[in-house]
Amino acid sequence: MRIGVVTFPGSLDDGDARRAVRLAGAEPVALWHADADLRGVDAVVLPGGFSYGDYLRCGAIASFAPVMGEVVDGARRGLPVLGICNGFQVLCESHLLPGALVRNDHQKFVCKDQRLRVESTATAWTSAFAAGAEITVPLKNGEGGFVADDETLDRLEGEGRVVFRYLGANPNGSLRGIAGIANERGNVVGLMPHPEHAVEEGYGPGTDGLGLFASVLGAGLAAVGA
């Protein structure tokens, strides 16, 4: 399975995402923001960082990058897409996911190992987890507060599209403690914490993040078998 990782100007974690893909057993493929070409990949990761310097709004300019036209079209056809931190912001700005990410309610950058609960395993990126599993992955953001109107929040909850939820003290003011969500089909997932920083013992808080990449690998192999 070949998983593309997009690099935007200002991306910081694209290399880590490619490493996570490799450790999961897939082939990482570097994708460039200015190329309207996904190179035939089976899934796409939008990594963390500060794409285009976070000008206008975080992820706003990146949503208009040539590669994103292909990502949006692919996602609507069922291509698995994962947005991590800034990538989550890009997914919201691209309208692949609802809501928005705003400045942390305490107005400070947060960097810590964060406990999460896996609320849904019905996505391409979480099927390898047990429902209700508690995992720990790093969190690092200044604009990580997930917000949406009550109707949207109720719909996300009712449709089982809240994928991850913060445990313990809310680190950034995200409404209802939401750390990650999915689209209706379950092939697009965005989360603020960084699973790519928790994929190998001795580097980060453990290997809990590897489950996201193993999940999409399993989903891809199942699709091939079908």
C-alpha positions in Angstrom: 0.0 0.0 0.0 1.3 3.5 -0.9 0.4 6.4 1.3 1.1 9.9 0.2 2.2 12.6 2.6 1.7 16.2 1.4 4.4 18.8 2.0 3.2 22.4 2.1 5.5 25.4 2.7 5.7 25.5 6.5 5.0 21.8 7.1 7.0 20.5 10.1 5.8 16.9 10.5 5.8 15.5 7.0 9.0 13.6 7.6 7.6 12.1 10.8 4.4 11.1 9.0 6.4 9.4 6.3 8.3 7.5 9.0 5.1 6.4 10.7 3.8 5.1 7.3 7.0 3.1 6.8 6.9 1.7 10.3 3.3 0.6 9.8 4.5 -1.4 6.8 3.3 0.8 3.9 5.3 2.8 1.3 5.4 6.5 2.0 5.1 8.7 -1.1 6.1 12.4 -0.9 3.5 14.7 -2.4 4.2 18.4 -3.2 1.6 21.1 -2.6 2.0 22.7 -6.0 1.5 19.4 -8.0 -2.0 18.5 -8.9 -1.0 14.8 -8.8 -1.5 12.2 -6.1 0.8 9.7 -7.9 -1.6 6.9 -7.6 -1.5 6.6 -3.8 -4.0 4.6 -1.8 -4.4 7.1 1.0 -3.2 10.6 1.9 -1.9 12.2 5.1 -2.0 16.0 5.6 0.7 16.6 8.2 1.1 19.1 11.0 3.0 22.4 10.9 2.2 25.9 9.8 1.3 25.7 6.2 1.9 29.0 4.4 2.8 30.5 7.7 -0.8 30.2 9.1 -1.6 33.5 7.2 -5.3 34.5 7.0 -6.5 31.5 9.0 -4.6 28.2 9.8 -5.0 26.0 6.8 -6.9 28.5 4.7 -4.3 29.1 2.0 -3.4 25.4 1.9 -6.9 24.5 1.1 -6.4 26.2 -2.3 -3.2 24.4 -3.1 -3.2 22.5 -6.5 -2.8 19.1 -4.7 -5.8 19.8 -2.5 -8.1 19.8 -5.5 -7.0 16.2 -6.1 -7.3 15.3 -2.4 -10.9 16.7 -2.2 -11.9 14.8 -5.4 -10.3 11.6 -4.1 -11.9 11.9 -0.7 -15.3 12.3 -2.2 -14.7 9.0 -4.1 -13.7 7.2 -0.9 -9.9 7.8 -0.8 -8.8 7.6 2.9 -7.4 11.0 4.1 -6.0 11.8 7.5 -5.4 15.4 8.6 -3.2 15.8 11.7 -3.1 19.2 13.5 -2.6 21.7 10.7 -3.9 19.0 8.4 -7.1 18.9 10.4 -7.4 22.6 9.9 -6.9 22.2 6.2 -9.6 19.6 6.1 -12.0 22.0 7.7 -11.0 24.8 5.5 -11.5 22.5 2.5 -15.0 21.6 3.7 -14.2 17.9 3.9 -14.9 18.1 7.6 -17.3 20.5 9.4 -16.4 23.0 12.1 -13.3 25.0 12.6 -10.2 25.2 14.8 -9.6 28.4 16.8 -7.1 29.7 19.2 -6.7 27.8 22.4 -9.0 29.2 25.1 -6.1 29.9 27.4 -4.3 31.8 24.6 -1.1 29.7 25.0 0.6 27.1 22.9 0.2 23.7 24.4 2.8 20.9 24.1 2.2 17.7 26.2 1.5 14.0 26.0 -2.2 13.8 25.8 -4.6 11.0 26.7 -7.4 10.3 24.3 -10.4 8.0 24.1 -11.1 6.3 20.8 -14.8 7.0 20.4 -15.3 5.4 17.0 -13.6 2.5 15.3 -15.9 2.8 12.2 -13.4 4.7 10.1 -10.5 3.8 7.8 -8.1 5.2 10.3 -9.3 3.7 13.6 -10.5 0.1 12.7 -7.5 -1.4 14.4 -8.4 0.0 17.8 -10.9 -1.4 20.3 -13.9 0.9 20.9 -13.3 3.0 24.0 -9.6 2.3 24.0 -7.5 5.0 25.8 -4.3 6.0 24.0 -1.6 8.6 24.6 -0.1 10.7 21.9 1.7 14.1 21.8 -0.4 17.3 21.4 1.2 20.6 20.3 -0.9 23.5 19.0 -1.8 27.1 19.5 -5.1 27.0 17.5 -6.5 23.6 18.5 -9.9 24.5 19.9 -12.6 22.6 17.8 -15.8 24.7 17.5 -19.0 24.2 15.6 -22.7 25.2 16.2 -24.8 23.1 18.4 -26.7 21.5 15.5 -23.4 20.3 13.9 -22.1 19.1 17.3 -25.3 17.1 17.9 -25.1 15.6 14.4 -21.5 14.6 14.9 -22.4 12.9 18.2 -25.5 11.3 16.9 -23.9 9.9 13.8 -20.9 8.5 15.7 -18.5 10.8 13.9 -16.7 12.0 17.0 -13.6 9.8 16.6 -11.3 10.9 19.5 -12.1 12.8 22.7 -9.7 14.4 25.2 -9.4 12.7 28.6 -8.6 14.7 31.7 -8.4 18.5 31.6 -9.5 20.0 28.3 -6.2 21.2 26.8 -7.4 23.8 24.4 -11.1 24.5 24.9 -12.4 22.2 22.2 -16.2 22.0 22.5 -17.4 18.7 24.1 -13.7 17.7 24.5 -13.6 16.7 20.8 -10.1 15.9 19.6 -10.9 14.3 16.2 -13.9 13.8 13.9 -14.7 12.0 10.7 -16.8 12.6 7.6 -20.1 10.7 7.0 -18.3 7.9 5.0 -15.6 7.5 7.6 -12.7 7.7 5.1 -11.7 11.2 6.1 -10.5 11.8 9.7 -9.0 14.9 11.3 -7.5 15.1 14.7 -5.5 17.7 16.6 -3.0 15.4 18.5 0.0 13.9 16.7 -0.1 10.1 16.3 3.0 10.1 14.1 5.0 11.1 17.1 4.0 7.9 19.0 5.0 5.0 16.7 8.2 3.6 18.1 9.4 2.7 21.6 11.9 5.1 22.9 10.7 8.0 20.7 7.7 9.7 22.3 5.2 8.3 24.8 4.9 4.8 23.2 3.4 3.3 20.1 -0.3 4.1 20.5 -0.3 6.3 17.4 0.7 3.5 15.1 -2.8 2.2 15.3 -4.1 4.9 12.9 -1.6 3.9 10.2 -2.1 0.2 10.8 -5.9 0.8 10.5 -5.7 2.3 7.0 -3.2 -0.4 5.9 -5.7 -3.1 7.0 -8.5 -1.3 5.3 -6.5 -1.0 2.1 -5.6 -4.7 2.1 -9.2 -5.6 2.8 -10.2 -3.6 -0.2 -7.7 -5.4 -2.4 -8.9 -8.7 -1.2 -12.5 -7.8 -2.0 
